[in-house]
Amino acid sequence: MCGIVGYVGDQGSAEILLGGLQRLEYRGYDSAGVAVFDGTRTRVGRSVGKLINLVRQLAAEPLPGTVGIGHTRWATHGRPSEENAHPHTAGPVTVVHNGIIENHLALRAELAARGHVFRSETDTEIFSHAIREQLDAGLGLEAAVRAVIKRVEGSYAIAVLSESEPDKLVAAKNASPLVVGLGKGETFLASDVPALLSHTRQVIFLEEGDLAVIDRAGARITDQEGNVLQRQVHQINWTPSQAEKGGFKHF
């Protein structure tokens, strides 16, 4: 189990991502990382151990920018290490992932045979390389993510940032939770509601097979074939404390 956060807006994204990850640290504390587009390129910060290690790292080496993704990890494929910590990058593509890709060995072998060089032991890195390959073939980011998830077997919630389209994130869900938060001129993404409540009470719970493109204006949700879907916007009235208890006042 891992935790994912994402942000597109006008505020400094690193602080927002770290705040969200603090609310999701129960989902994993082997390592943590964030990626932020600084206006020119995507910069990544990762650390092993509890989130406080990443907080200290970014205090010393800030990551400026208003679009980013973050992750807190409970190790599945690959030992806890900085190399295996998310986000994972291949060329312009950076990805965070929660879940387990059952056919990752076969996909990894295919990509390696075509010249892709992997830097981690994780199944997640398959996403960044495969999406990069689709971008190189001429697809846009949304179409590239859609093409890749059709080949993946297993559970996933992913958030993808690309330098080719840095004003948006693309997210997809299958058997792992993912929630979109709607703000004013900003949009959020998280594995669970508590990570969003400091910023918005308007949320959309993505459903199985959903793909979401989020930008400052909101979220456009489609199925895996590209058909636009209408998902209900929920008003969350819980306090952050109640949200961590599933909406109840007490455990």
Phi, psi and omega in degrees: 000131180228168178240137182240142170223155176209155181210136171226120181184214181240356178271166174296118188285329185300316180296319179295317180297316180296320177298318177295318180296328177299324178285345182249009186296339176297342182274354179166138181216027173281326181194168180207158179195160175222156173229133183228132173277122187264012182103341178233317182211167177270128178248139187239137171236130182221150177209154178267147178094200185292162186302329182303331179294321177290320178303315180294321179298315182285337174294324179278328182227080185298152176245099180284152178143161186243008175226131181190171178224156180214167189202140168238134197243138163249115192298132172240283173270115180097137182292161174296118179197164179296324179296325182270351178292144174277161000286160176245138187237142169220111184059234183277356190258133176230136189225143163239152190210139169238125179139190180225123179268112187287330180256030185293328181294318179294317180294321179297317180297318178299313182294319179297322179295336179265010172102002179285135180251121182266143182248358181224175176263004190278155170286335183299324185298340175303319181301311185297319180290317182293321178292319176302317181300320179291323175297317179297333179278356175109000179282153169285171186298313181300313180295325180294315178297317180299318180296323183286316184293338176293340182262350185272135174247130180129197182256144177199145158230122183233153169229132188236131175241135179227138176294342179286334178218069193282001180267011183211165167238149172244131182234152178214150186225135169208107175068013172224140189288148177203131185233135175260134175249132185254121177244194177260105183074016179204150182223145187237162178217141179199161176286337184207155186302319184307330181291346185256339195291343175285350187237328183202155173246003180260115185225155173237124176272112179294145182253173184302130178084359181287145170235130184238134170254119182244138176217191184296336183275346181140216185225137171246124187246133179228168170272185185288350176263356179096004178285130183290135181245148174255115179249142183293137172270123182258139172267118181263119181255001178291153165284162175305323179294317178294324179299323179289345177255017178075023178097357180265159180286333184225156174291000000 
